[in-house]
């Protein structure tokens, strides 16, 4: 338990801007840092749920709510995962060898493909936030709950990919994987994943199961398809998993889940 608490502090210190006590970076604090990663998502999801409820109370325009949905996760994380998205877009935009793509990942400079990728991502996220608010969240808390739980789900799958996929020859992904107590971390990640799915599924199907299915099933499918694309890219494009790929996956997973909620809500409204 002591090691897990240290790892949770290390996870928040590494993957968020939430103020944390100073701890010594050691084998003990790194042992369960990947397992504690979903707790950062739970914090973001809790803040987002509070923001959405406050926005409902204040009757804020959907445009302002969509802007808040886009900026709040970046404010909490400091954009650390968006940096992975930028670097990976640069690497994927280059027609070259896997070894050269890994070199591009380590380049601190942002290239044209990275800048374009981040711009498209932020514009898409805000537009899809507006669409999801219009089709899924308005008058139905289930869509908002699924959206907030998506921050836990994306980080659980991202951490699992770091632990289970073959690592790239160099990079932070290998360092986190080698420092982790993988058996215990995998068990904790499985627990967090099951808890998030249960928290998402039970309210979705408890009442109006058809509408619940229209929201839950595309949300679930989107993250699984995104995970499949990560496995393919890590194997074929980079010859191994890395920290930048984990960030790239996390951002895309959250975007795809949001798109699924917007599409599912529109279908439920059209045919429900």
ZAZA-534701 format. One record per residue: residue in one letter; x, y, z of N, C-alpha, C in turn. Coordinates in Angstrom, 3 decimals, padded with zeros to 6 digits. Each point is the difference from the previous one (the first is absolute). Layout:
N
SITE  resn    n.east   n.north      n.up   ca.east  ca.north     ca.up    c.east   c.north      c.up
SITE     a         X         Y         Z         X         Y         Z         X         Y         Z
...
//
This chain:
272
SITE  resn    n.east   n.north      n.up   ca.east  ca.north     ca.up    c.east   c.north      c.up
SITE     x   000.828  -001.205   000.000  -000.828   001.205   000.000   000.869   001.264   000.000
SITE     x   001.090  -000.028   000.804   000.895   001.152   000.058   000.619   000.285  -001.363
SITE     x   000.439  -001.063  -000.689   000.576   000.184  -001.332  -001.032   000.540  -000.978
SITE     x  -001.248  -000.469   000.117  -001.035   000.478  -000.925  -000.280   001.476   000.237
SITE     x  -000.041   000.430   001.272  -000.231   001.420   000.281   001.127   000.852  -000.568
SITE     x   001.239  -000.475   000.147   001.126   000.720  -000.598  -000.126   000.042  -001.512
SITE     x  -000.431  -001.116  -000.585  -000.159  -000.045  -001.452  -001.131   000.917  -000.456
SITE     x  -001.073   000.098   000.799  -001.099   000.903  -000.354   000.469   001.450   000.008
SITE     x   000.798   000.363   000.992   000.556   001.355   000.055   000.904   000.238  -001.210
SITE     x   000.822  -001.009  -000.329   000.886   000.116  -001.161  -000.804   000.127  -001.293
SITE     x  -001.117  -000.740  -000.103  -000.836   000.071  -001.200  -000.601   001.390  -000.175
SITE     x  -000.528   000.578   001.091  -000.569   001.345  -000.096   001.084   001.034  -000.278
SITE     x   001.190  -000.203   000.592   001.104   000.940  -000.232   000.479  -000.041  -001.446
SITE     x  -000.037  -001.203  -000.603   000.507  -000.177  -001.363  -001.026   000.376  -001.049
SITE     x  -001.252  -000.417   000.206  -001.012   000.095  -001.054  -001.050   001.073   000.245
SITE     x   000.220   000.882   000.976  -000.957   001.070   000.243   000.713   001.189   000.623
SITE     x  -000.735   001.092   000.111   000.484   001.193   000.678  -000.601   000.119   001.405
SITE     x  -000.651  -001.040   000.482  -000.576   000.024   001.340   001.140   000.059   001.019
SITE     x  -000.023   000.968   000.930   001.081   000.091   000.996   000.074  -001.273   000.851
SITE     x   001.200  -000.519   000.153   000.241  -001.221   000.749   001.182   000.194   000.952
SITE     x   000.043  -000.787   001.087   001.171   000.060   000.875   001.252  -000.473  -000.737
SITE     x   001.127   000.509   000.413   001.263  -000.420  -000.583   000.355  -001.398   000.500
SITE     x   000.333  -000.898  -000.925   000.438  -001.336   000.375   001.295  -000.320  -000.753
SITE     x   000.723  -000.948   000.532   001.218  -000.440  -000.659  -000.352  -000.980  -001.103
SITE     x   000.531   000.265  -001.209  -000.226  -000.916  -001.106   000.888  -001.225   000.206
SITE     x  -000.642  -001.126   000.213   000.731  -001.219   000.322  -000.708  -001.185  -000.631
SITE     x   000.579  -001.168   000.183  -000.633  -001.217  -000.513  -001.374  -000.200   000.609
SITE     x  -000.157   000.336   001.276  -001.302  -000.164   000.651  -001.061   000.917  -000.554
SITE     x   000.360   001.268  -000.261  -000.994   000.946  -000.505  -000.357  -000.258  -001.460
SITE     x   000.873  -000.677  -000.735  -000.264  -000.294  -001.409  -000.708  -001.337  -000.195
SITE     x  -000.051  -000.816   001.029  -000.474  -001.378  -000.164  -001.429  -000.084  -000.504
SITE     x  -000.868   000.888   000.513  -001.412  -000.060  -000.385  -000.473   001.299  -000.667
SITE     x   000.918   000.739  -000.596  -000.391   001.285  -000.576  -000.975  -000.183  -001.161
SITE     x   000.172  -001.053  -000.786  -000.930  -000.261  -001.091  -001.365  -000.432   000.532
SITE     x  -000.001  -000.749   001.081  -001.270  -000.434   000.593  -000.757   001.180   000.594
SITE     x   000.728   001.018   000.458  -000.641   001.174   000.591  -000.420   001.025  -001.052
SITE     x   000.437  -000.187  -001.230  -000.316   000.952  -001.071  -001.503   000.249  -000.152
SITE     x  -000.872  -001.029   000.079  -001.436   000.267  -000.129  -000.559   000.936   001.063
SITE     x   000.672   000.121   001.152  -000.482   000.919   001.034   000.069   001.445  -000.483
SITE     x   000.981   000.306  -000.847   000.064   001.335  -000.602  -001.236   000.220  -000.866
SITE     x  -000.386  -001.038  -000.752  -001.217   000.093  -000.805  -001.242   000.173   000.846
SITE     x  -000.030  -000.667   001.163  -001.149   000.147   000.898  -000.104   001.437   000.513
SITE     x   001.150   000.612   000.287  -000.012   001.395   000.450  -000.514   000.921  -001.103
SITE     x   000.472  -000.216  -001.229  -000.465   000.817  -001.120  -001.497  -000.218  -000.227
SITE     x  -000.429  -001.270   000.037  -001.409  -000.291  -000.190  -000.871   000.630   001.069
SITE     x   000.464  -000.013   001.254  -000.765   000.629   001.072  -000.119   001.502  -000.184
SITE     x   001.099   000.636  -000.372  -000.041   001.436  -000.264  -000.896   000.323  -001.191
SITE     x   000.056  -000.853  -001.027  -000.823   000.234  -001.176  -001.483  -000.164   000.331
SITE     x  -000.325  -001.010   000.793  -001.401  -000.210   000.382  -000.514   001.208   000.777
SITE     x   000.837   000.524   000.918  -000.392   001.184   000.752  -000.182   001.200  -000.928
SITE     x   000.888   000.135  -000.971  -000.117   001.101  -000.958  -001.292  -000.096  -000.804
SITE     x  -000.334  -001.205  -000.461  -001.218  -000.169  -000.797  -001.248   000.290   000.829
SITE     x   000.009  -000.425   001.278  -001.156   000.287   000.857  -000.113   001.499   000.279
SITE     x   001.149   000.640   000.220  -000.022   001.452   000.222  -000.475   000.721  -001.253
SITE     x   000.451  -000.475  -001.153  -000.431   000.616  -001.264  -001.506  -000.145  -000.189
SITE     x  -000.557  -001.165   000.398  -001.451  -000.184  -000.056  -000.711   000.998   000.913
SITE     x   000.541   000.154   001.207  -000.627   000.897   000.982   000.018   001.442  -000.497
SITE     x   001.132   000.402  -000.597   000.132   001.375  -000.489  -000.603   000.191  -001.378
SITE     x  -000.419  -001.117  -000.636  -000.578   000.033  -001.343   000.957   000.666  -000.991
SITE     x   001.261  -000.425   000.061   000.992   000.547  -000.915  -000.294  -000.435  -001.430
SITE     x   000.308   000.830  -000.982  -000.160  -000.412  -001.402   000.880  -001.214  -000.303
SITE     x  -000.446  -000.827  -000.929   000.758  -001.209  -000.333   001.408   000.328  -000.506
SITE     x   000.156   001.134  -000.666   001.323   000.355  -000.511   000.997   000.178   001.147
SITE     x  -000.429   000.640   001.092   000.883   000.181   001.153   000.256  -001.333   000.711
SITE     x  -001.016  -000.840   000.054   000.196  -001.320   000.616   000.998  -000.820  -000.816
SITE     x  -000.130   000.040  -001.318   000.926  -000.740  -000.866   001.426   000.517   000.166
SITE     x   000.147   001.315   000.148   001.330   000.561   000.230   000.567  -000.491   001.328
SITE     x  -000.833  -000.027   001.036   000.446  -000.507   001.298   000.377  -001.470  -000.058
SITE     x  -000.757  -000.799  -000.732   000.308  -001.417  -000.147   001.331  -000.212  -000.716
SITE     x   000.340   000.909  -000.898   001.256  -000.107  -000.741   001.196   000.423   000.851
SITE     x  -000.175   001.062   000.784   001.124   000.586   000.719   000.240  -000.603   001.381
SITE     x  -001.047  -000.483   000.658   000.163  -000.504   001.369   000.996  -001.154   000.090
SITE     x  -000.085  -001.030  -000.867   001.006  -001.065   000.090   001.417   000.501  -000.245
SITE     x   000.161   000.966  -000.893   001.331   000.549  -000.266   000.520   000.768   001.208
SITE     x  -000.896   000.695   000.700   000.418   000.744   001.191   000.470  -000.952   001.099
SITE     x  -000.672  -001.144   000.132   000.370  -000.950   001.055   001.289  -000.736  -000.347
SITE     x   000.153  -000.409  -001.248   001.166  -000.795  -000.398   001.203   000.838  -000.405
SITE     x  -000.213   001.277  -000.298   001.087   000.816  -000.509   000.359  -000.305  -001.439
SITE     x  -000.851  -000.773  -000.686   000.240  -000.305  -001.411   001.043  -001.076  -000.238
SITE     x   000.348  -000.779   001.032   001.062  -000.993  -000.157  -000.360  -001.060  -001.039
SITE     x  -001.264  -000.393  -000.060  -000.404  -001.018  -000.977  -000.174   000.609  -001.386
SITE     x  -000.369   001.272  -000.054  -000.096   000.689  -001.288   001.383   000.113  -000.641
SITE     x   001.030   000.092   000.834   001.368  -000.007  -000.516   000.307  -001.327  -000.691
SITE     x  -000.478  -001.107   000.586   000.174  -001.304  -000.642  -000.737  -000.085  -001.317
SITE     x  -001.195   000.580  -000.053  -000.759   000.046  -001.246   000.775   000.776  -001.067
SITE     x   000.545   001.152   000.386   000.755   000.839  -000.938   001.213  -000.750  -000.544
SITE     x   000.780  -000.602   000.897   001.206  -000.711  -000.431  -000.341  -001.184  -000.904
SITE     x  -001.063  -000.724   000.343  -000.364  -001.180  -000.785  -000.529   000.394  -001.369
SITE     x  -000.765   001.098  -000.078  -000.466   000.475  -001.311   001.182   000.362  -000.885
SITE     x   001.023   000.630   000.575   001.212   000.312  -000.763   000.654  -001.272  -000.520
SITE     x   000.117  -001.008   000.884   000.669  -001.241  -000.384  -000.801  -000.765  -001.047
SITE     x  -001.309  -000.054   000.156  -000.839  -000.723  -000.956  -000.056   000.704  -001.345
SITE     x   000.207   001.319   000.001  -000.024   000.745  -001.263   001.236  -000.222  -000.848
SITE     x   001.040  -000.570   000.589   001.243  -000.241  -000.737  -000.022  -001.382  -000.641
SITE     x   000.271  -000.046  -001.284   000.094  -001.286  -000.711   001.440  -000.477   000.151
SITE     x   000.235  -000.794   001.039   001.362  -000.403   000.331  -000.032  -001.298   000.802
SITE     x   001.120  -000.379   000.567   000.103  -001.265   000.728  -000.493   000.154   001.434
SITE     x  -000.357  -001.110   000.670  -000.395   000.076   001.410   001.066   000.634   000.882
SITE     x   001.276  -000.296  -000.266   001.072   000.581   000.812   000.021   001.520  -000.129
SITE     x  -000.193   000.497  -001.226  -000.024   001.446  -000.214  -001.232   000.625   000.651
SITE     x  -001.138  -000.689  -000.033  -001.196   000.521   000.660   000.227   000.125   001.504
SITE     x   000.705  -000.960   000.595   000.284   000.094   001.432   000.922   001.179   000.296
SITE     x   000.898   000.312  -000.909   000.852   001.180   000.166  -000.839   001.283  -000.041
SITE     x  -000.990   000.029  -000.882  -000.874   001.174  -000.100  -000.794   000.173   001.289
SITE     x  -000.413  -001.114   000.615  -000.730   000.084   001.269   000.826   000.713   001.069
SITE     x   001.297  -000.204  -000.029   000.863   000.588   001.032   000.415   001.436  -000.306
SITE     x  -000.301   000.492  -001.192   000.353   001.367  -000.378  -000.927   000.980   000.727
SITE     x   000.541   000.922   000.821  -000.865   000.923   000.751  -000.688   001.044  -000.872
SITE     x   000.441   000.156  -001.239  -000.604   000.999  -000.879  -001.289  -000.535  -000.618
SITE     x  -000.984   000.884  -000.167  -001.273  -000.375  -000.631   000.088   000.252  -001.492
SITE     x  -000.333  -001.022  -000.788  -000.012   000.140  -001.441  -001.379   000.348  -000.522
SITE     x  -000.093   000.135  -001.306  -001.262   000.411  -000.624  -001.114  -001.003   000.263
SITE     x   000.303  -001.304  -000.107  -001.051  -001.004   000.197  -000.507   000.020   001.444
SITE     x   000.903   000.252   000.947  -000.414   000.072   001.396  -000.901   001.182   000.272
SITE     x   000.365   001.164  -000.521  -000.813   001.200   000.196  -001.374  -000.181  -000.628
SITE     x  -000.026  -000.546  -001.214  -001.284  -000.248  -000.671  -000.825  -000.996   000.790
SITE     x   000.645  -001.078   000.479  -000.714  -001.020   000.756  -000.629   000.547   001.267
SITE     x   000.735   000.840   000.745  -000.542   000.580   001.232  -001.140   000.964  -000.311
SITE     x   000.160   000.819  -001.042  -001.053   000.944  -000.370  -001.282  -000.736  -000.394
SITE     x   000.143  -001.044  -000.816  -001.172  -000.782  -000.409  -000.641  -000.674   001.206
SITE     x   000.837  -000.503   000.894  -000.521  -000.674   001.193  -000.836   000.958   000.850
SITE     x   000.536   001.174   000.313  -000.708   000.935   000.870  -001.300   000.497  -000.645
SITE     x   000.055   000.301  -001.301  -001.222   000.433  -000.684  -001.039  -001.121  -000.023
SITE     x   000.457  -001.233  -000.264  -000.916  -001.140  -000.024  -000.596  -000.260   001.375
SITE     x   000.822   000.123   001.031  -000.479  -000.268   001.351  -001.078   001.011   000.399
SITE     x   000.228   001.264  -000.315  -000.990   001.011   000.361  -001.295  -000.185  -000.787
SITE     x   000.125  -000.297  -001.309  -001.199  -000.208  -000.817  -000.783  -001.222   000.477
SITE     x   000.712  -001.092   000.312  -000.675  -001.204   000.468  -000.587   000.195   001.392
SITE     x   000.645   000.832   000.825  -000.565   000.320   001.311  -001.351   000.693  -000.170
SITE     x  -000.059   000.946  -000.921  -001.261   000.696  -000.260  -001.058  -000.987  -000.500
SITE     x   000.414  -000.887  -000.908  -000.946  -000.977  -000.539  -000.487  -000.951   001.090
SITE     x   000.924  -000.460   000.864  -000.397  -000.916   001.065  -000.925   000.683   000.992
SITE     x   000.275   001.249   000.315  -000.893   000.743   000.888  -001.392   000.104  -000.596
SITE     x  -000.070   000.221  -001.298  -001.294   000.152  -000.669  -000.763  -001.312  -000.078
SITE     x   000.730  -001.116  -000.200  -000.661  -001.281  -000.274  -000.014  -000.966   001.184
SITE     x   000.992   000.079   000.892   000.145  -001.022   001.037  -000.176   000.527   001.406
SITE     x   000.555   001.173   000.305   000.051   000.439   001.386  -001.244   000.761   000.428
SITE     x  -000.573   000.747  -000.926  -001.123   000.849   000.352  -001.190  -000.790   000.514
SITE     x  -000.353   000.210   001.268  -001.152  -000.680   000.581   000.219  -001.450   000.327
SITE     x   001.193  -000.534  -000.145   000.279  -001.412   000.272   001.408  -000.103   000.579
SITE     x   000.076  -000.295   001.304   001.311  -000.009   000.649   000.864  -001.164  -000.451
SITE     x  -000.600  -001.033  -000.643   000.778  -001.189  -000.346   001.098   000.302  -001.008
SITE     x  -000.304   000.835  -000.991   001.030   000.361  -000.960   001.147   000.732   000.664
SITE     x  -000.310   000.920   000.910   001.040   000.708   000.727   000.804  -000.921   000.895
SITE     x  -000.659  -000.984   000.611   000.705  -000.957   000.852   000.965  -000.843  -000.817
SITE     x  -000.440  -000.489  -001.155   000.887  -000.768  -000.872   001.204   000.837  -000.431
SITE     x  -000.270   001.244  -000.325   001.091   000.885  -000.415   001.037   000.143   001.114
SITE     x  -000.449   000.225   001.217   000.926   000.186   001.126   000.742  -001.294   000.327
SITE     x  -000.670  -001.136  -000.087   000.675  -001.278   000.253   001.007  -000.321  -001.106
SITE     x  -000.161   000.620  -001.156   000.943  -000.225  -001.095   001.420   000.408   000.351
SITE     x   000.165   000.956   000.911   001.346   000.410   000.402   000.692  -001.109   000.800
SITE     x  -000.787  -000.761   000.754   000.561  -001.158   000.717   000.312  -001.116  -000.985
SITE     x  -000.930  -000.243  -000.902   000.175  -001.099  -000.954   001.204   000.235  -000.908
SITE     x   000.172   001.199  -000.504   001.122   000.270  -000.913   001.332  -000.213   000.710
SITE     x   000.097   000.412   001.253   001.257  -000.156   000.731   000.244  -001.441   000.427
SITE     x  -001.056  -000.729   000.271   000.164  -001.423   000.324   000.536  -000.765  -001.199
SITE     x  -000.575   000.253  -001.167   000.452  -000.690  -001.212   001.403   000.457  -000.401
SITE     x   000.293   001.290   000.174   001.328   000.515  -000.333   001.068  -000.639   000.888
SITE     x  -000.273  -000.071   001.297   000.958  -000.619   000.921   000.164  -001.483  -000.296
SITE     x  -001.106  -000.669  -000.317   000.075  -001.419  -000.345   000.833  -000.237  -001.241
SITE     x  -000.101   000.905  -000.971   000.799  -000.137  -001.221   001.486   000.149   000.297
SITE     x   000.359   000.941   000.874   001.406   000.178   000.379   000.538  -001.263   000.666
SITE     x  -000.822  -000.628   000.842   000.461  -001.178   000.737   000.043  -001.259  -000.853
SITE     x  -000.902  -000.110  -000.964  -000.174  -001.286  -000.682   000.567  -000.055  -001.410
SITE     x   000.031   001.120  -000.695   000.531  -000.029  -001.362   001.523   000.006   000.031
SITE     x   000.639  -000.656  -000.971   001.470   000.027  -000.052   000.506   001.437  -000.090
SITE     x   000.973   000.380   000.850   000.459   001.386  -000.002   000.943   000.297  -001.148
SITE     x   000.066   001.273  -000.381   001.005   000.439  -000.963   001.389  -000.138   000.630
SITE     x   001.036  -000.098  -000.837   001.349  -000.174   000.552   000.442   001.109   000.939
SITE     x  -000.562   001.196  -000.151   000.374   001.105   000.872  -001.258   000.809   000.305
SITE     x   000.093   000.900   000.966  -001.131   000.857   000.303  -000.550  -000.225   001.395
SITE     x  -000.921   000.900   000.396  -000.556  -000.049   001.350  -000.930  -001.185   000.210
SITE     x  -000.615  -000.489  -001.071  -000.890  -001.148   000.151   000.713  -001.192   000.599
SITE     x   001.194  -000.290  -000.484   000.789  -001.111   000.542   000.353   000.245   001.467
SITE     x   000.364   001.247   000.346   000.376   000.314   001.379  -001.159  -000.245   000.955
SITE     x  -001.217   000.446  -000.364  -001.160  -000.224   000.855  -000.327  -001.488   000.094
SITE     x   000.129  -000.697  -001.101  -000.308  -001.431  -000.018   000.985  -000.783   000.858
SITE     x   001.275   000.314  -000.115   001.013  -000.734   000.751  -000.098   000.271   001.494
SITE     x  -000.429   001.213   000.373  -000.088   000.347   001.419  -001.254  -000.557   000.664
SITE     x  -000.999  -000.399  -000.810  -001.290  -000.414   000.551   000.034  -001.423   000.547
SITE     x  -000.809  -000.212   001.018  -000.301  -001.344   000.476  -001.187  -000.444  -000.853
SITE     x   000.288  -000.689  -001.085  -000.987  -000.165  -001.056  -001.197  -000.872   000.391
SITE     x   000.225  -001.033   000.765  -001.119  -000.873   000.363  -001.010   000.742   000.866
SITE     x   000.495   000.652   001.050  -000.906   000.753   000.867  -000.621   001.186  -000.706
SITE     x   000.776   000.688  -000.834  -000.522   001.151  -000.733  -001.085  -000.414  -000.974
SITE     x   000.208  -001.137  -000.680  -001.017  -000.494  -000.942  -001.293  -000.347   000.724
SITE     x   000.115  -000.583   001.192  -001.191  -000.339   000.777  -000.763   001.262   000.408
SITE     x   000.718   001.029   000.432  -000.653   001.251   000.386  -000.649   000.678  -001.204
SITE     x   000.677  -000.021  -001.143  -000.575   000.599  -001.201  -001.261  -000.737  -000.435
SITE     x  -000.003  -001.326   000.128  -001.194  -000.786  -000.315  -001.151   000.394   000.913
SITE     x   000.308   000.208   001.276  -001.034   000.430   000.951  -000.563   001.364  -000.391
SITE     x   000.879   000.967  -000.301  -000.463   001.337  -000.378  -000.832  -000.041  -001.282
SITE     x   000.419  -000.838  -000.940  -000.743  -000.114  -001.255  -001.389  -000.580   000.246
SITE     x  -000.074  -001.050   000.815  -001.290  -000.621   000.311  -000.903   000.968   000.763
SITE     x   000.584   000.743   000.941  -000.796   000.956   000.768  -000.553   001.102  -000.890
SITE     x   000.822   000.497  -000.927  -000.463   001.048  -000.909  -001.102  -000.515  -000.921
SITE     x   000.150  -001.227  -000.486  -001.025  -000.573  -000.874  -001.309  -000.210   000.750
SITE     x   000.096  -000.484   001.244  -001.214  -000.202   000.800  -000.679   001.330   000.287
SITE     x   000.782   001.002   000.361  -000.566   001.320   000.288  -000.635   000.614  -001.242
SITE     x   000.499  -000.376  -001.178  -000.567   000.505  -001.250  -001.217  -000.803  -000.437
SITE     x   000.062  -001.326   000.136  -001.046  -000.867  -000.539  -001.274   000.016   000.839
SITE     x   000.131  -000.037   001.323  -001.191  -000.126   000.855  -000.952   001.181  -000.183
SITE     x   000.471   001.259   000.088  -000.936   001.107  -000.242  -000.510   000.046  -001.442
SITE     x   000.831  -000.456  -000.942  -000.403   000.068  -001.411  -001.193  -000.894  -000.294
SITE     x  -000.014  -001.191   000.622  -001.048  -000.974  -000.313  -001.089  -000.072   001.065
SITE     x   000.139   000.746   001.102  -000.978  -000.104   001.088  -001.375   000.485  -000.443
SITE     x  -000.040   001.081  -000.753  -001.270   000.515  -000.520   000.217   000.385  -001.455
SITE     x  -001.035  -000.112  -000.787   000.106   000.281  -001.445   001.190  -000.741  -000.586
SITE     x   000.003  -001.346   000.046   001.168  -000.769  -000.433   000.372   000.212  -001.466
SITE     x  -000.953   000.294  -000.854   000.334   000.214  -001.415   000.876   001.233  -000.172
SITE     x  -000.385   001.083   000.669   000.828   001.205  -000.077   001.349  -000.241   000.686
SITE     x  -000.028  -000.742   001.114   001.251  -000.317   000.685   000.939  -000.791  -000.886
SITE     x  -000.537  -000.962  -000.732   000.825  -000.802  -000.901   000.554   000.851  -001.135
SITE     x  -000.803   000.954  -000.495   000.445   000.866  -001.097   001.173   000.874   000.420
SITE     x   000.113   000.280   001.295   001.120   000.790   000.497   001.169  -000.890   000.422
SITE     x  -000.299  -001.060   000.750   001.057  -000.816   000.603   000.768  -000.820  -001.033
SITE     x  -000.702  -000.657  -000.912   000.672  -000.913  -000.921   000.960   000.728  -000.948
SITE     x  -000.393   001.119  -000.647   000.989   000.715  -000.825   001.169   000.538   000.832
SITE     x  -000.274   000.453   001.221   001.063   000.493   000.897   001.007  -001.103   000.285
SITE     x  -000.506  -001.196   000.261   000.874  -001.148   000.270   000.777  -000.399  -001.262
SITE     x  -000.692  -000.052  -001.128   000.626  -000.420  -001.250   001.094   000.983  -000.431
SITE     x  -000.229   001.293   000.198   000.967   001.011  -000.428   001.348  -000.210   000.679
SITE     x  -000.014  -000.259   001.298   001.266  -000.172   000.719   000.706  -001.280  -000.431
SITE     x  -000.758  -001.056  -000.287   000.619  -001.255  -000.430   000.617   000.139  -001.394
SITE     x  -000.675   000.708  -000.902   000.570   000.232  -001.330   001.256   000.861   000.080
SITE     x  -000.026   000.981   000.889   001.170   000.851   000.179   001.173  -000.808   000.557
SITE     x  -000.301  -000.929   000.907   001.056  -000.854   000.553   000.581  -000.902  -001.081
SITE     x  -000.854  -000.517  -000.871   000.485  -000.841  -001.098   000.906   000.782  -000.938
SITE     x  -000.345   001.264  -000.261   000.842   000.817  -000.874   001.336   000.304   000.662
SITE     x   000.014   000.145   001.334   001.255   000.212   000.719   000.908  -001.211  -000.135
SITE     x  -000.547  -001.184   000.203   000.799  -001.218  -000.108   000.603  -000.130  -001.392
SITE     x  -000.777   000.315  -001.028   000.500  -000.082  -001.370   001.111   001.014  -000.246
SITE     x  -000.207   001.251   000.441   001.005   001.040  -000.216   001.279  -000.297   000.766
SITE     x  -000.135  -000.465   001.252   001.188  -000.297   000.805   000.819  -001.109  -000.644
SITE     x  -000.670  -000.978  -000.559   000.712  -001.140  -000.597   000.576   000.348  -001.368
SITE     x  -000.785   000.614  -000.876   000.418   000.198  -001.378   000.790   001.296  -000.223
SITE     x  -000.380   001.064   000.692   000.601   001.307  -000.264   001.187   000.319   000.906
SITE     x   000.013  -000.569   001.216   001.033   000.384   000.964   000.769  -001.187   000.577
SITE     x  -000.454  -001.195  -000.274   000.636  -001.215   000.521   000.099   000.019   001.522
SITE     x  -001.064   000.463   000.640  -000.038  -000.017   001.456  -000.809   001.153   000.569
SITE     x  -000.449  -000.187   001.227  -000.807   000.989   000.704   000.906   001.033   000.667
SITE     x  -000.484   001.247   000.073   000.760   001.071   000.636  -000.941   000.915   000.766
SITE     x   000.577   000.908   000.802  -000.804   000.952   000.749  -000.769   000.949  -000.895
SITE     x   000.619   000.439  -001.092  -000.697   000.888  -000.934  -001.193  -000.700  -000.645
SITE     x   000.165  -001.262  -000.341  -001.120  -000.752  -000.567  -001.129  -000.154   001.012
SITE     x   000.354  -000.155   001.275  -001.024  -000.099   001.042  -000.811   001.293   000.080
SITE     x   000.684   001.156  -000.089  -000.707   001.273  -000.001  -000.846   000.192  -001.243
SITE     x   000.553  -000.392  -001.154  -000.745   000.064  -001.266  -001.274  -000.834   000.078
SITE     x   000.128  -001.211   000.535  -001.170  -000.860   000.140  -001.018   000.621   000.947
SITE     x   000.460   000.497   001.156  -000.917   000.538   001.006  -000.844   001.129  -000.578
SITE     x   000.643   000.942  -000.702  -000.744   001.120  -000.568  -000.984  -000.467  -001.064
SITE     x   000.422  -000.912  -000.853  -000.889  -000.500  -001.044  -001.149  -000.810   000.594
SITE     x   000.280  -000.771   001.031  -001.046  -000.793   000.640  -001.087   000.911   000.558
SITE     x   000.399   001.076   000.663  -000.988   000.920   000.550  -000.778   000.713  -001.103
SITE     x   000.662   000.310  -001.097  -000.689   000.629  -001.125  -000.985  -000.972  -000.640
SITE     x   000.411  -001.239  -000.211  -000.874  -000.993  -000.623  -001.187  -000.321   000.902
SITE     x   000.233  -000.074   001.304  -001.110  -000.251   000.920  -001.011   001.148  -000.050
SITE     x   000.500   001.212  -000.081  -000.882   001.162  -000.094  -000.799  -000.030  -001.299
SITE     x   000.663  -000.366  -001.100  -000.706  -000.127  -001.277  -001.076  -001.074   000.075
SITE     x   000.305  -001.102   000.679  -000.976  -001.080   000.130  -001.226   000.451   000.783
SITE     x   000.204   000.808   001.044  -001.135   000.508   000.763  -000.845   000.953  -000.835
SITE     x   000.660   000.832  -000.809  -000.749   000.922  -000.864  -000.820  -000.772  -001.028
SITE     x   000.624  -001.015  -000.622  -000.702  -000.795  -001.016  -001.096  -000.837   000.648
SITE     x   000.331  -000.652   001.124  -001.007  -000.815   000.688  -001.184   000.823   000.461
SITE     x   000.264   001.196   000.527  -001.111   000.860   000.430  -000.860   000.440  -001.156
SITE     x   000.643   000.289  -001.157  -000.768   000.406  -001.178  -000.874  -001.141  -000.508
SITE     x   000.545  -001.222  -000.004  -000.782  -001.146  -000.445  -001.164  -000.285   000.954
SITE     x   000.264   000.106   001.294  -001.071  -000.239   000.974  -001.114   001.035  -000.141
SITE     x   000.385   001.240  -000.269  -001.004   001.043  -000.170  -000.779  -000.198  -001.299
SITE     x   000.684  -000.460  -001.046  -000.638  -000.157  -001.310  -000.941  -001.204  -000.036
SITE     x   000.412  -001.104   000.602  -000.795  -001.228  -000.120  -000.648  -000.416   001.320
SITE     x   000.282   000.733   001.062  -000.604  -000.354   001.297  -001.394   000.569   000.146
//
